[in-house]
Amino acid sequence: MKQRNLSIIAGVSYLIIFFAAIFANFFVLESIFKDPLITIQENSMVVRFGIMAFIVTVVFDVVVAWALYELYKSHYLSGLSTLFRMMHAAIMGVAIFALPLALASVTGQEILRQAETFNIIWLIGLFFFGIHLILLGRIIGKPKLIAIFLVIAGIMYMVDTGAHFLLPDYKDYSSIFLALVAIPSILGEMSLAIWLLVKGGR
């Protein structure tokens, strides 16, 4: 397959992941944490769409992993980077299992337990995703600014996961960690997606 076609596939897939993840995480998962019973009992269809959105992110995560590997397979770190992204996708796929269980739960406490199970497993996956982004930043090299943001985002993903498990009072600093992860991640990954669509593979 031509490099340009691979680049377009990777860019489009990245955008699909971006928008599906925003909907699933910030509109569905956050609603469950905020008001579990009302979300599950009165907005169950939205939750079901959220589950499908998470599944879509896993599917296109694999597509991106494949496309990026084909684009940069001449680089000695490409295979390793792909493996870490695939590990993230596999762990994410396992995490999603908890959300249908939340739909079947009848108490707020049980719903929150399942949502928290999803979150914990997902966080573990994001640690491996962080390693992937660090390696990807090294692999693409140029545009230099995008590569730098990818490396920073990867480090922040790893720091955030570590902080979740190491800091007893993590919730007191959660908004700070969210910003530290979200800003470089959005700048790096969205810029990479746009660059892949516009200039990648040329």
C-alpha positions as MATLAB code, in Angstrom:
seq = 'MKQRNLSIIAGVSYLIIFFAAIFANFFVLESIFKDPLITIQENSMVVRFGIMAFIVTVVFDVVVAWALYELYKSHYLSGLSTLFRMMHAAIMGVAIFALPLALASVTGQEILRQAETFNIIWLIGLFFFGIHLILLGRIIGKPKLIAIFLVIAGIMYMVDTGAHFLLPDYKDYSSIFLALVAIPSILGEMSLAIWLLVKGGR';
ca = [
       0.000    0.000    0.000;
       1.191    3.518   -0.821;
       2.628    5.608    2.003;
       0.102    8.359    1.322;
      -2.832    5.961    1.679;
      -1.432    4.584    4.933;
      -1.043    8.108    6.243;
      -4.653    8.975    5.421;
      -5.890    5.771    7.079;
      -3.894    6.578   10.217;
      -5.091   10.193   10.284;
      -8.784    9.376    9.775;
      -8.606    6.570   12.344;
      -6.977    8.917   14.849;
      -9.809   11.444   14.418;
     -12.416    8.702   14.901;
     -10.659    7.635   18.115;
     -10.477   11.234   19.306;
     -14.177   12.017   18.913;
     -15.411    8.577   20.047;
     -13.256    8.766   23.179;
     -14.464   12.276   24.025;
     -18.096   11.149   23.833;
     -17.539    7.894   25.733;
     -15.366    9.383   28.450;
     -16.674   12.881   29.093;
     -20.358   12.408   28.220;
     -20.955    8.842   29.382;
     -18.358    7.710   31.919;
     -18.334   11.030   33.754;
     -22.147   10.939   33.919;
     -21.979    7.513   35.544;
     -19.543    8.754   38.182;
     -21.614   11.880   38.801;
     -25.028   10.210   39.139;
     -24.808    6.432   38.654;
     -28.435    5.404   39.216;
     -30.033    8.104   37.072;
     -27.504    7.587   34.281;
     -28.007    3.815   34.180;
     -31.772    3.751   34.756;
     -32.895    6.784   32.761;
     -30.156    7.111   30.135;
     -29.228    3.495   29.528;
     -29.262    3.913   25.743;
     -26.674    6.696   25.997;
     -24.528    4.368   28.118;
     -24.896    1.653   25.471;
     -23.731    4.094   22.804;
     -20.838    4.961   25.103;
     -19.859    1.300   25.331;
     -19.941    1.052   21.536;
     -17.844    4.227   21.303;
     -15.204    2.654   23.540;
     -15.256   -0.476   21.357;
     -14.810    1.709   18.275;
     -11.752    3.326   19.869;
     -10.210   -0.104   20.422;
     -10.864   -1.163   16.819;
      -9.328    1.974   15.351;
      -6.482    1.862   17.853;
      -5.454   -1.394   16.189;
      -5.839    0.220   12.757;
      -3.639    3.150   13.796;
      -1.049    0.776   15.270;
      -0.897   -1.146   11.980;
      -0.820    1.957    9.770;
       1.905    3.650   11.810;
       3.974    0.474   11.793;
       3.717    0.241    8.001;
       4.622    3.916    7.657;
       7.683    3.763    9.897;
       8.694    0.097    9.845;
      12.192    0.997    8.722;
      12.802    2.595   12.136;
      14.291    0.240   14.707;
      11.767    1.308   17.399;
       8.662    0.885   15.245;
       7.962   -2.733   16.169;
       8.338   -2.038   19.884;
       6.127    1.050   19.653;
       3.435   -0.982   17.873;
       3.518   -3.686   20.550;
       2.950   -1.159   23.330;
      -0.008    0.371   21.472;
      -1.453   -3.100   20.881;
      -1.046   -3.860   24.595;
      -3.016   -0.701   25.341;
      -5.771   -1.750   22.929;
      -5.963   -5.245   24.433;
      -6.155   -3.920   28.005;
      -8.788   -1.387   26.955;
     -10.824   -4.198   25.401;
     -10.746   -6.063   28.713;
     -11.726   -2.921   30.641;
     -14.872   -2.408   28.547;
     -16.239   -5.687   29.946;
     -17.064   -3.871   33.203;
     -19.450   -1.375   31.595;
     -22.176   -3.835   30.495;
     -21.998   -5.183   34.051;
     -22.706   -1.657   35.279;
     -25.819   -1.622   33.085;
     -27.042   -4.775   34.821;
     -26.384   -3.395   38.314;
     -29.282   -2.214   40.472;
     -27.549   -0.122   43.143;
     -25.481    3.027   42.830;
     -22.649    1.446   44.779;
     -22.435   -1.540   42.438;
     -22.590    0.700   39.367;
     -19.739    2.814   40.709;
     -17.737   -0.320   41.512;
     -17.985   -1.508   37.911;
     -17.193    1.946   36.531;
     -14.180    2.174   38.828;
     -13.039   -1.287   37.694;
     -13.165   -0.042   34.107;
     -11.226    3.075   35.078;
      -8.473    1.176   36.909;
      -7.903   -1.274   34.056;
      -7.982    1.576   31.535;
      -5.383    3.485   33.555;
      -3.057    0.503   33.400;
      -3.529    0.450   29.635;
      -2.745    4.156   29.414;
       0.626    3.534   31.051;
       1.578    1.334   28.087;
       0.034    3.879   25.718;
       2.314    6.495   27.251;
       5.352    4.376   26.411;
       4.029    4.074   22.845;
       3.728    7.863   22.505;
       7.263    8.400   23.788;
       8.601    5.915   21.251;
       6.382    7.377   18.497;
       7.781   10.821   19.166;
      11.272    9.400   18.708;
      10.223    7.555   15.556;
       8.531   10.352   13.600;
      11.248   12.900   14.403;
       9.600   15.572   12.267;
       7.613   17.774   12.594;
       9.781   18.388   15.634;
       7.106   20.203   17.654;
       4.600   17.373   17.230;
       7.251   14.835   18.224;
       8.023   16.827   21.378;
       4.353   17.044   22.370;
       3.939   13.289   21.820;
       6.866   12.550   24.124;
       5.556   14.947   26.783;
       2.056   13.448   26.503;
       3.490    9.953   26.867;
       5.385   10.931   29.999;
       2.268   12.579   31.455;
       0.149    9.468   30.816;
       2.687    7.398   32.734;
       2.956    9.959   35.539;
      -0.836   10.173   35.858;
      -1.244    6.396   36.072;
       1.537    6.185   38.635;
      -0.010    9.007   40.658;
      -3.382    7.231   40.714;
      -1.807    4.249   42.425;
       0.856    5.972   44.518;
      -0.915    9.058   45.893;
      -3.579    8.369   48.552;
      -4.956   11.888   48.019;
      -4.871   11.780   44.202;
      -8.433   13.149   43.958;
      -7.259   16.414   45.497;
      -4.979   16.928   42.512;
      -7.021   15.180   39.806;
      -7.853   18.369   37.893;
      -4.162   19.286   37.725;
      -3.197   15.836   36.450;
      -6.047   15.944   33.915;
      -4.685   19.194   32.499;
      -1.120   17.854   32.454;
      -2.288   14.867   30.399;
      -4.951   16.499   28.221;
      -3.037   19.544   26.960;
       0.048   17.832   25.470;
      -2.057   14.848   24.379;
      -4.547   16.957   22.433;
      -1.826   19.160   20.962;
       0.390   16.218   20.034;
      -2.091   13.601   18.869;
      -4.521   15.969   17.126;
      -1.623   17.721   15.397;
      -0.256   14.338   14.328;
      -3.659   13.282   12.951;
      -3.988   16.508   10.945;
      -0.393   16.284    9.737;
      -0.934   12.685    8.617;
      -4.022   13.739    6.649;
      -2.438   16.794    5.060;
       1.241   15.974    4.559;
       2.001   12.454    5.761;
       3.384    9.972    3.272;
       4.140   12.579    0.616;
];
